[in-house]
Amino acid sequence: MLTALRYTVLGPVRVWRDHRELALGPPKQQALLALLAVRAPGPVTVHEAVDLLWDDDPPDSAVNVVHRHIGGLRRLLEPGLPPRAEGSHVLRTGSGYRLVADSGSLDLARFRELRGEGRRAIAAGEAARGAALLVEALRLWRGPVTVGGIPHLRDHPVFVAVENEYAATVREAADATPWEVSALAEDVLDALRRAAAGRHRLDEGLQARIVTGLGATGRQAEALRLYDTVRADLSEELGVDPSPELRAAHQQVLRQGAAPPAPAAAPGPPETGKLTVRPAQLPADISSFVGRADELAHSQALLAPDDQGAHAPVVIGAISGMAGVGKTTLAVHWARTIADRFPDGQLYINLRGFHPGLPPLSSPDAMRDVIDALGVRPSQVPERPDALAALYRSLFAGRRFLILLDNARDSEQVRPLLPAAAGCLAIITSRHRLDGLVVADNARFIPLGLLTRAEGVELLVRRLGADRVAAEPAAAEAIVDLCGRLPLALAIAGARAVLHPTFSLAAIAAELRESQGGLDAFATHDTRTDARSIFSWSFQALSPAAARLFRLLSLHDAPDIAAPAAASVAGVPLREARRLLAELVEHHLLTEYGPGRFSCHELLRAYAAEQCEGQDDEETRAATRRRMVEHYLHSAHTADALIAPYRERVPLPELPDGVYPQAFDGQIEAADWFQRERQVLLAMVEQAARHSAAGDGSCWKLAATLELFLDRHGRWQEQHHIQTTALEAARRTGDLPGQANALRALGFAACRLGAHDEAQRHLTQALELFGILDDPIGQGRTHRYCAFLANVMKDHERALDHYRLAAECYVPTGYASGQAAVLNEIGWTHLLMGDYEATLLHCEKAVAKHQEIADLSGEAAAWDSLGYAQHHLHRYEEALTGYGHAIDLYRRIGDRSLEADTLVHAGDSHHARSAPRQAEEVWRQALELYESLDHPDAAGVRERLRRLAEDVTAR
C-alpha cells in the first residue's frame, strides 16, 4: 500500500507525508520532482529532465546526475528504501521515469479533473454548474510552478504550459459565469486579475473579460480606468491599438450593459437539434489484423464502464509510432470493436498530417467536414472560425460520438477538434508523440512498437494461408526478421507472395537478403504503400538540422547510440544534439529505448543511408566517420584510465573540433560505460579499420583501450577478433607501434583461448617490434604476457626469467606500478611452484610498493595473492583477511570482475574451514557479479554451489 503523500506544484513545489511537510533536497532535485508532477501520470524522459535542469550546455555527467536525483527522490518519498530499489512512487518507464500521483494526491491533477468536469457541464448546457466547477479548480492555484535557486525554471515550456492552462481555465470560467451570482463573480474576477498580473499582462482576451466583469458588477469607473491603462500599455510596449474584443468590452461598459459578451452564437442544428444523420464513417477493419493484445487492453482500460453512458468522462487516446507500424490499423480495429458504445455515430477524418502530395487538413476544414457529415445545411454553417468552433462543439453536446482523427500532424491541429461533451471518445493517430495533448488535455498515450516474431508469422498466415506458411516455417520466420517485424514491410513482402503463388517463401526470403538491408525489396508503385514514400513524409517534416543528423546517423555502424556520441556525429554541442534527438524521437524516426540511448529501425536506417548518399558528399561523410571514431577513442581512453590509472596507455592526439567525448564520474561509471557500449565499441574498431585515414592509428589505439576491459570480462574471442582487425589495419599502413601493440594483445588473447603456439608466435614478434621501437615499457608488458603463457604451459622457470626481464625493462624508466605488479606476479609463480613462503615474501613487498604509489587495483591484486598463499598453507583466517582487503579495494574502485574472482577464493577458504553457510553466501555474491557481467566464470561458481548443496543434503 502506498504511503499517504500529497504534492502541490501550483505555486512553490511542496510535498507532505501524513500532514508533515518534507524537505525536498537540492534545487535540481526539486525541479525534477516538479517536472514529474506536471507530467504525471505520464513519463518524463531523461533528456527532457536534462533540458529542464541546465539552462546552458549540460555537463557530460548530466544523465548520471538525473539518475542520482531520481534515487534521492525515491528515498525521500519512501524512507528506508534500499539503494537502487525502485520503490512505489517514482517508477522507471522505457525511456525515463514517472510519478505515481492522481487527483487525490496532486493539486495539478485535481485542477485538471475539475476543469474537465466543468467543461463537460458547460458543453451539456449547465453553464452555472460548469462555472462553479471551474472556479473550484481556480481556487487551487497559488501561483506559477516555482523552485528556489533555479531562476529560469518558470520560463521552461512545460511550466509555461501550466500557466497557459490556468489562463485558459480563467477565460472559460469568465465566459460561463452568470455575473449576477456575486460569489462566483468575485472569484472569477480575482482569478482574472491574478492571471493578467503575470506573463499574461497584455493578454487582451483576459483584460477584456476583466473590463466586462467589472462593468457587469457595477464598477464601471474601475473598468474604464483599467481599459485606459491597458490601452496605454499596448501602445507603449507593442505599438498596437486595442483589439476588437477589448474595444467591444469597453463599449459595453460605456452602455452600462450587465452581461458579458458571450462567444458568437452559432446557428443551431435544424429544428429541435435532432441530427438528421447518424454517421458511420469508420474504414473497414483489416482481415489480417494480428496481435496488439497489450495495446488493445490498455486502450480498453481507458473507457468508462458501460453503465456510466452519457455521464462518462470524455476520453482521448493518442496512438503514436513510426511510419508503417500499424497505427491506423490498430485504431480502426479498436474503434470497430467498441462502436456500439457510441450510439450517436462514429466519425473519421484523415488529417493528412504526413501526406505526399497534399497539405495537412486545417482544423476549420476538418470541422466543416464533421458538420457536413452530421447533416447541417451549408447555409447554417458560419464562416467565422469562432462561430464555426462553437457550432462544432454544440453538435457534440449531449451526444455520444466516437471520432477517429487519423494521421495528425501535431497537437495544435488536433486540439480544436477534441470533443468536450461527456461520453465521447477521440482516437488520434500520429507519427508524433503529441506531448502537448498528454500534458494539457489529459490524453492517454498509447505507444505502438513492432510486432513480435510470432505475430509477424501470424500476419503471414492471415495473408497467405496456414498451409503455405506451415510448409516453410523457417522461411516464414526469416521473412519476418528480414522485414524488421514492421507491419508495412511484412504487408509488402506478403503481397509479393500472394501475387506469385508459385514462389517459395524461401525464394522471397532470399530476395530480401539480396537487398542487403536496402529498400528496393519494399518498393511499390503506390505511394501509399511504398516504403521510401512513406518514410519520406516523416523525413520531410524535420528541421534541416534534425534531417542532417538523421542522415549522418546512418554512418554509425552500431545497433544504438548514446546522446554524446550523437553530438559527435553531428559535430554540435550536447545540448543541441539532445534537442535534435528529441525531434527525431518525436517523429518516430528514432526510438529512445533507454535513458539517453537511441536506436533506429533497420529500414529507417536504410532510408537514412540513401538520403545521406544522395545529399551529403564524400568529404562530409568522411569527416563524420572521423568524428565518430575519435569520440569513442577518446571516451574509451578516459574510461580505461579511470579503471586502471597506473596502466601504461597509448598516446592520443589533441581532441578534434566537433568531437564531444563521454565524461565519467569515477571508475564505476567508466566500467558501466564499457559494459553498456561494448557492442558499439567493437563495431567502431571495424569501422576504424575500414575508413580511418592512413597513419592516424585510430583502429589499433581503440582496440588497445578495450584490451583490459575485454580481458577482465572474459571476452577473449572478441578480444582476438578486434586485435586481429587492428593488426591487419596497422600492417596495411606500415604502422610499427600499432603492429607491436596489436600483436601483444593478440598473443595474450590466444593464450587465454588455449592457442599456445599462436600466442608464442605473436608475443615473440611483439617483443622484436618493441625492441626496434626502443620501447622498454612495451617490452616489459610483453615479457609479463610471455611469463603468463609460460606459467599456463607449466614452464615456471621460464616464466620467472621473463618476469626478471620485465623488471629490468621497468627499473630504468621509473615505472613503479609495473615494478610492483611484477613482484606480485613473481609471487604468484612461486605459488604455482608450491613455494608458498616465497609467495608471501614477494607479495608482501608488492602490497607495500603499491601502497606507496596509491595503486589500489595493484594493491588489491597483491592482497588476493597473499590470501591465496595463506589458503594453501591452511591458514584460512589469514587468507580471509587478505581476501577481505582485496574485496574492499575492488569495491572502492568498482572492479566487479576482479571482486568476483576474489569472492570465489574467499568462498573456497570458507568451505575449506568447514563453514558451508559462509561459503555459499560469498559464492552467491560472486555469481551475481559474474552474471551481471555475462562472464564465463559464472559456470564454475554454479558448479561449486551445486556440489555444496549435494554435500549438505548428504549430511
Protein Blocks (a to p, Z undefined) as FASTA:
>chain_A
ZZdddddfebcddddeehiacdebjfklmmmmmmmmmmpcbdcdfklmmmmmpmbacdfk
lmmmmmmmmmmmmmmmmghiaghiabjmbccdfklccddddfklpmklmmmmmmmmmmmm
mmnopamlmmmmmmmmmmmpgbdcddehiaklmmpmklmmmmmmmmmmmmmmmmmpcfkl
mklmmmmmmmmmmmmmmmmlmmmklmmmmmmmmmmnopamlmmmmmmmmmmmmmmmnopa
cdfklmmmmmmmmnopabdcddddddddehjhpafbdcdfbccddfkbggjllmmmmmmm
mpccfklmmmpccddddddddehilpmmmmmmmmmmmmmmmmnbccdddehlacfkbccd
dfklmmmmmmmmnopafklpcfblklmmmmmmmmmgopacddddehifblmlmmmmpcfb
ghiacddddfbeolmmmmmnopacdddddddfklmmmmmmmmnopklmmmmmmlmmmmmm
mnoopaklmmmmmmmmmmmmmbcfklmmmmmmmnnopaklmgcfbfklgmklmmmmmmmm
pcfklmmmmmmmmmmgcfbdcfklmmmmnopafklmmmmmmmmmmnopaccfbghiacdd
fklmmmmmmmmmmmmcfklmmmmmmmmmmmmmmmmmmmmmmmmmmbccdddddddehiac
dddebjklmmmmmmmmmmmmmmmmmmmmmmmcghklmmmmmmmmmmmmmmmnopamlmmm
mmmmmmmmmmmnopaklmmmmmmmmmmmmmmnopamlmmmmmmmmmmmmmmnopaklmmm
mmmmmmmmmmmnopaklmmmmmmmmmmmmmmnopaklmmmmmmmmmmmmmmnopaklmmm
mmmmmmmmmmmnopaklmmmmmmmmmmmmmmnopaklmmmmmmmmmmmmmmnopaklmmm
mmmmmmmmmmmnopaklmmmmmmmmmmmmmmnopaklmmmmmmmmmmmmmmmmZZ
